[in-house]
Amino acid sequence: MDVFRVEPFAEIAPGEPEVDPQTIRSCLVAADVAVEAEG
């Protein structure tokens, strides 16, 4: 599990109310795609 890919976004999200949930979801999706690509 490459958790380190998600940590930066997780740190920014709580402190940035302006961050859209959709943006966070996009980041998570990108991380999932990267993990699948590395397979």
Rosetta blueprint (number, residue, H / E / L):
1 M L
2 D L
3 V H
4 F H
5 R H
6 V L
7 E H
8 P H
9 F H
10 A H
11 E H
12 I H
13 A H
14 P H
15 G H
16 E L
17 P L
18 E L
19 V L
20 D L
21 P H
22 Q H
23 T H
24 I H
25 R H
26 S H
27 C H
28 L H
29 V H
30 A H
31 A H
32 D H
33 V H
34 A H
35 V H
36 E H
37 A H
38 E H
39 G L
